[in-house]
Amino acid sequence: MDDLVNILDFQNISKKNIPKMAYDYINGGSNDELTLSRNVMAFRNILLKQKILVDVSKIKSSTTLFNSSIDNPLLLGAVSLHKLSHPMGEIATAQAAEALNTIMLLSSLSSTSLEDVSSASNSDKWFQLYWNKDRTLTKDLVHRVNGSKYKAIALTVDAPVLGHREKDVYNKFTLPDDIYLENFRKYAQGKLPVPQQSGSGLAQYVGHKTEDSITWSDLDWLKSNTNLPIIIKGLQTYEDAKLALKHEIQGIIVSNHGGRQLDGSLSSIECLPRVVDAVDDQIDILLDSGIRRGSDIVKSIALGAKAVLIGRPYIWGLGAFGKDGIIGVYNILIKEFLTTMKLIGCNDINKLDHSFLEDHSIPNFS
Ligand SMILES: Cc1cc2nc3c(=O)[nH]c(=O)nc-3n(C[C@H](O)[C@H](O)[C@H](O)COP(=O)(O)O)c2cc1C
């Protein structure tokens, strides 16, 4: 693995290792994949500005999120079905997160139960919630999370319906016989339909099971069922950030689901400044979608994110070499991140701000 230079090397190996249906599911986006590619391009358009003759012999990169201390501002984001990439699935991810002293955000649609993931390692974990149409089931799921060792719940709000992921439609995406949506097995919802004529089994599943009528007022119900901090995942606008504050949400993940949901929207990094403006330091803001280089972490923090999450990149590592591959991908990104910090002349993530970016390249959407 030492001969791998950047994270795309891991992507290439994972492509060889896993079935095409799984690879397309992981790497695809919705419709024309405009937002998928915009997520990556927008980072490239933001230009760094260097300060010289700064002591960069030590870089402070640790941070704290909801009382969890992590070594670097990079988390492992919510990705469904890790067993599509490696038989150890989410257990490998939990162990990698512990080795890296970072937080893993477990998907509702995991291929290992939330209880098994909780006990697989000692590092802090968060749980990503999809709101099921069956409120009793949702309540039971939240109570299972409360009873395990999770430290926060991230409610995904950008998926009232599954984005039209055409690769999955062509492939008639469904699950192999030995992989289940383990969290839902006890409710007899552990399998995806097998599309007969055409279509994605996941899109059919989400269409039947995921609640598309919830509104801000339903968050009170969620709060009444947990004492864990609630984070909104998939928020993109100034107005919604204001609503999140009004409803006393404790954190925001600016995200477009890695370009898998609404196609044709801005990239996450372009949305970040207006969310930062609305939140005015009252709660923590995180970001995902499109992080492919350590410099993207620097740019995100300079624009006001406290930390960022990756999705596909660590799944490439998982598909390439299991737990060690996740660690390999993560370490490459952190090495790039620290190198960038040194080259721009910044020795502390708390000092990262707009002064390290070329003004004209800062996204400015209101
Ligand atoms: C294969 C795959 C599965 C995902 N599953 C979920 C999920 O179950 N819940 C969720 O909130 N987001 C899910 N996401 C979105 C990620 O949490 C994250 O927003 C996205 O991957 C970030 O973009 P990136 O892949 O460019 O890093 C998934 C993303 C991928 C690639």
The ligand as a Tripos MOL2 file, in Angstrom:
@<TRIPOS>MOLECULE
LIG
   31    33     1     0     0
SMALL
NO_CHARGES

@<TRIPOS>ATOM
      1 C1        -22.4910    4.8510   -1.3540 C.3       1 LIG1
      2 C2        -23.0330    5.9900   -0.5480 C.ar      1 LIG1
      3 C3        -24.0350    5.7330    0.3750 C.ar      1 LIG1
      4 C4        -24.5380    6.7680    1.1620 C.ar      1 LIG1
      5 N1        -25.4670    6.4850    2.1180 N.ar      1 LIG1
      6 C5        -25.9450    7.4920    2.8890 C.ar      1 LIG1
      7 C6        -26.8700    7.2040    3.9210 C.ar      1 LIG1
      8 O1        -27.2510    6.0700    4.1530 O.2       1 LIG1
      9 N2        -27.3300    8.2530    4.6460 N.ar      1 LIG1
     10 C7        -26.9220    9.5510    4.4250 C.ar      1 LIG1
     11 O2        -27.3700   10.4620    5.1160 O.2       1 LIG1
     12 N3        -26.0180    9.8230    3.4650 N.ar      1 LIG1
     13 C8        -25.5260    8.8480    2.7100 C.ar      1 LIG1
     14 N4        -24.5980    9.1300    1.7480 N.ar      1 LIG1
     15 C9        -24.0930   10.5070    1.5960 C.3       1 LIG1
     16 C10       -22.8630   10.7380    2.4640 C.3       1 LIG1
     17 O3        -23.2040   10.7760    3.8300 O.3       1 LIG1
     18 C11       -22.1570   12.0460    2.1440 C.3       1 LIG1
     19 O4        -23.0940   13.0950    2.1870 O.3       1 LIG1
     20 C12       -21.4750   12.0310    0.7880 C.3       1 LIG1
     21 O5        -20.9270   10.7710    0.4820 O.3       1 LIG1
     22 C13       -20.3700   13.0650    0.7820 C.3       1 LIG1
     23 O6        -19.8200   13.1830   -0.4730 O.3       1 LIG1
     24 P1        -18.4620   12.4810   -0.9600 P.3       1 LIG1
     25 O7        -18.8290   11.0670   -1.2670 O.co2     1 LIG1
     26 O8        -18.1080   13.2990   -2.1510 O.co2     1 LIG1
     27 O9        -17.4620   12.5910    0.1570 O.co2     1 LIG1
     28 C14       -24.0620    8.0980    0.9680 C.ar      1 LIG1
     29 C15       -23.0370    8.3370    0.0390 C.ar      1 LIG1
     30 C16       -22.5310    7.3020   -0.7000 C.ar      1 LIG1
     31 C17       -21.4270    7.5960   -1.6750 C.3       1 LIG1
@<TRIPOS>BOND
     1     1     2 1
     2     2     3 ar
     3     2    30 ar
     4     3     4 ar
     5     4     5 ar
     6     4    28 ar
     7     5     6 ar
     8     6     7 ar
     9     6    13 1
    10     7     8 2
    11     7     9 ar
    12     9    10 ar
    13    10    11 2
    14    10    12 ar
    15    12    13 ar
    16    13    14 ar
    17    14    15 1
    18    14    28 ar
    19    15    16 1
    20    16    17 1
    21    16    18 1
    22    18    19 1
    23    18    20 1
    24    20    21 1
    25    20    22 1
    26    22    23 1
    27    23    24 1
    28    24    25 2
    29    24    26 1
    30    24    27 1
    31    28    29 ar
    32    29    30 ar
    33    30    31 1
@<TRIPOS>SUBSTRUCTURE
     1 LIG1         1 GROUP 0 **** ****
